[in-house]
Amino acid sequence: MAKNLIIYYSRTGENYWNGSIRDIPKGNTEIVAEFIQKAVGGDLFQVDTVKTYAADYYECIDDAKAELRADARPELKEYLEDISEYDNIVVAGPCWWGTYPMAVFTQLERLDFTGKKVFPVMTHEGSGLAGAPAALKKHCPGATVGKGLAIHGADAARSESTVAKWAMSEIGA
């Protein structure tokens, strides 16, 4: 039986939501990651940065853009060191400037993806999967990149059936 891992970054607090800013108590990507876990099982690993991003949404996206331009690798509070026991790895995150938050790459670049199957998952407010599949091809050498899933962030809490259908189809139980 295949073993699954869901690596995700998620933002609580101020988020862009259907054209406005809304304060959310649980991040959209965390909700989706938990739906994936519920559908196909697996372990969750949350990417969490040492430096806290600004609570203000607009300051946060400015910081995210600066990190992207600098190709930064923000330090994490905890790292996964070994994924050898896993067959399938879902990498989930919000779409920040067309790709994952740079902290996701901090984690991915520490791991050996040889022989693994990775799946891009992105929450977004209009950009779909954006550059997630290409990012995984670049940052997960040796892995096969499977079909991804894009969930509109404002609809995350209502996406369980969509997420479960995708997870069962692509990853299996």
N, C-alpha and C positions, 0 to 999 in steps of 0.2 A: 504494500500500500504506500502510495506516494506521501511524502511529508511536505507540508506547506509552511511558508514563512511570509508574513505580510510586514514589510518595512514601510513606515509611513511618517510623514510630517504633516501636522495639522495646526491651524491657528484658531484660537478662541478670541473672544473680545470683538473689537471692531473688524468687520469684513464687508466687502462690497457685496451687495445683495440686490439683484434686480434693479440696478441703476441708482441705488442709494447706499448709505452706510448703515449697518445694523450691528448691534452688539449681540453676539451669540455665545451661549454658555459652553457649547461643545462644538469643536471644529467640524466642518463638513467632511473633510477627509477622514477624520477619526470615525465618524458615523459610517462612512462607506467601508472603511477597513474592518469595522466590527461586523458589518453585513457580510463581507467576504468570509470572515472567520466563521460566522454562523452557518453559512451555506456549505463550505467545503472543509472546515476545520483548519487548524494551523496555529502557529504562534504569532503573536503580535510583537513588533518592536517599534517603539516610537522614537524617532529622531528628535532630540531635544538639545538646543544650543546652550552653551554656557552663557553667552551674552543674550539677554532678553531683547527681543525686538520691541520697538516703540509700541505703546498701547494705541496710539493714534494711527489709524489705517494709512493715511497719506504719508506720514513719516516712515512707517514700516515699508511701504512700497518704494519710497526713495532709497531707503537702506538696501532693500533687495536689488534694486537696479544698480546701485553702486557695487554691491557684491558681485553681481553678474558681470559688470564691465571689468572688474578687477580679477575675475575668475577666482574669487576668494574661496577658501575652505574654512568656514567657521568651525571653531572648536565645539565638540559635543560633550555633554555631561557623562555620557556612557557610549561605549562602542561595542558593536558585535565584532567578534574576532574570527569566528569560524562558522561557516554555513554548510559544512560538509555533510551534515545529516539531512539536509533539505534537498528536495527534488525541484520544487516549484517555488519561485520567489516573486511575490507581487510587490511592486514599488509604487507607492501611492503618495500623491502630494497635490497641493494646489498649484495652479498655473500662475507662476510669477514671471512675467516678462517672457512668456513663450516656452518656459521649461520648468523644471522642478526648482524649489529653493536650493541654493548652493550647498546648504548643510546636508542635503540628501547625497550629493556627490562626495562630501567629506566621508560619509559612511561607505558608500559603494566602492570607492577606490581602495579601501582596506581589505576587500574580500576577493576570494578566488571563485569566479563564476564558471569555471570549466565544467562543461557537461550539464549545467543547470538550464532550466527554462525560466525566463523572466517575463513578467507581464506588466506593461505600463498601465497605471490607473491615474487619472487626473480629475480633480474637481475644478470647475471653471465657471466663469460668468459669460461665456460666449466664444471662447477660443478652442473648445474641444480638447483633443489630445495634444494639440500644438506640437512641440518638439520632443515630447516624451519618448516615443519609440526610437528616434534617432539618438537621443541622450543615452538610452539604455544600451543601444548597440555600441556606443562609444565608451561608456563607463563600466560595462559588464563584459569585458572580453572573455571569449570562450563560451558565452551563453547563447542560447537560441531565444530570440525575442518573439513572444507569442502575441496574439491579437489583444489589443488594449481595450480599455473602457474609459469613456469620458462621461462624467455626471455633472450636470448643471448644479452648482453649489447650493443655490437657493432651493433646489428640489432634493437635496441629499437625504433629508429625513423621510421623504416619501419614495425613496428609490429602492427599497429593499427587494422588491420582486425583480426589478431590472438587474440589480447587482447579482442577486442569487442566480438568475437565469444565465447571465454571462459567466459567473464563476463555475457553475455546474457544467456549462458547455465547454469552456476553455481549460479549466483546471480539473474538474471532476471531483467526486467525493472520495 
